Amino acid sequence: MLEREIKIAKSMANDIIIPDPAPKFVGDAFLDIYAKLEHILVKDSVRCFLRFFENCEGQGMSSYLTITAQTLTFIVGFNALRCAKVVLEGMAPELYGMHANPNCINKYGYFVLHEAAERFSVDMIKLLLCHGASANVRTVGNDVIENLLPLHVAVENTCLHKYLEDNLEDNPSRSQNHEDYVYKLIHLLCLPEMKIFLDTIRLLAEKTNNLLEELWNYIEDGKIIQSAVLLLAAQEQIRGVSSSKINGSSKKNGFEIIEKCITRHSYALRNEKGSLGMAQELLEERKTLNDCAWLLVDVISHAGEDLSAYIQAHSVVRCFRYIAAAVPLMPFT
């Protein structure tokens, strides 16, 4: 590579890039080296990775003076922290000044932070954020569920945890005692095995814009488990959030803002007249879900800090992922 090209490569900014600029032939070339690269990333060997990159002159792994999003996604998928650090920094001579942009979308329509969030890799998320990855990028295209933030990926996959699926009704409105449902949900989220999931969500929530809006969307849609997960994990951010978008308030305590939104929503539901049959049944279900959401917010706003301290004090050394064998949220590989 010419000295001028190396200089240009070093100056490449980590701007958000959509769509993936890598030509199809680069992706095809990547498939040819897939197996060899996999063997290297399993070991997370920087020395082997750099030697491999140099020997193949970056073919299949670089395009337009940058390391491709597909390559970085593959590295993150194997949680190869050392290799990820090297390509994000771009300081190794074997890379010819090139580095990976964590804000470049891949050909499948998602970003590397989505990949790290899907795998609940706290250390990888920290590394990506340290190198400028945005937590406010969203999925795009026909190959993914569109408009998802990395935060959404972590929250939704947490809700697929075996403990939650095996011990809770899909819909709290079908539970005989709504208070018991809410308290049981909070209890399950405080189990040591849930810590890695909550830590991942907390880390992403710290960097996610308009956090209250994302929380309110879950509550308004009646997604109680998702609401509980985000409330418990991101309570510190919620307590200090101000928002003018969802209610025109500049009050600093996000819990108070959300409680007011739930109260207004409750009044609206009670003034709404359902027709005979299913419409009335759905209206009652929405009222129940709204009541559950209010109880959740009330409990976590008052006891959340103590619950968080309990989770940290009773964490286990190793947390296992009990993700149910369901349809994947996104076609991550």
Stockholm file with secondary structure:
# STOCKHOLM 1.0

chainA/1-333         MLEREIKIAKSMANDIIIPDPAPKFVGDAFLDIYAKLEHILVKDSVRCFLRFFENCEGQGMSSYLTITAQTLTFIVGFNALRCAKVVLEGMAPELYGMHANPNCINKYGYFVLHEAAERFSVDMIKLLLCHGASANVRTVGNDVIENLLPLHVAVENTCLHKYLEDNLEDNPSRSQNHEDYVYKLIHLLCLPEMKIFLDTIRLLAEKTNNLLEELWNYIEDGKIIQSAVLLLAAQEQIRGVSSSKINGSSKKNGFEIIEKCITRHSYALRNEKGSLGMAQELLEERKTLNDCAWLLVDVISHAGEDLSAYIQAHSVVRCFRYIAAAVPLMPFT
#=GR chainA/1-333 SS CCHHHHHHHHTCCCCCBCSCCSCHHHHHHHHHHHHHHHHHHHHTCHHHHHHHHHHTTTTTTEETTEECHHHHHHHHHTTCHHHHHHHHHCCSGGGTTCCBCTTBCCTTSCCHHHHHHHTTCHHHHHHHHHTTCCTTCCCCSTTSCTTCCHHHHHHHHHTTBHHHHHHSCSSGGGSSCHHHHHHHHHHHHTSGGGHHHHHHHHHHHHTCSSHHHHHHHHHHTTCHHHHHHHHHHTHHHHHTCCCSTTTSCCCSCHHHHHHHHHHHHHHHHHHCCCCTTHHHHHHHHHHHHHHHHHHHHHHHHHHHHHHHHHHHHTCCSCCCCCBCSCCCSSCCC
#=GC SS_cons         CCHHHHHHHHTCCCCCBCSCCSCHHHHHHHHHHHHHHHHHHHHTCHHHHHHHHHHTTTTTTEETTEECHHHHHHHHHTTCHHHHHHHHHCCSGGGTTCCBCTTBCCTTSCCHHHHHHHTTCHHHHHHHHHTTCCTTCCCCSTTSCTTCCHHHHHHHHHTTBHHHHHHSCSSGGGSSCHHHHHHHHHHHHTSGGGHHHHHHHHHHHHTCSSHHHHHHHHHHTTCHHHHHHHHHHTHHHHHTCCCSTTTSCCCSCHHHHHHHHHHHHHHHHHHCCCCTTHHHHHHHHHHHHHHHHHHHHHHHHHHHHHHHHHHHHTCCSCCCCCBCSCCCSSCCC
//
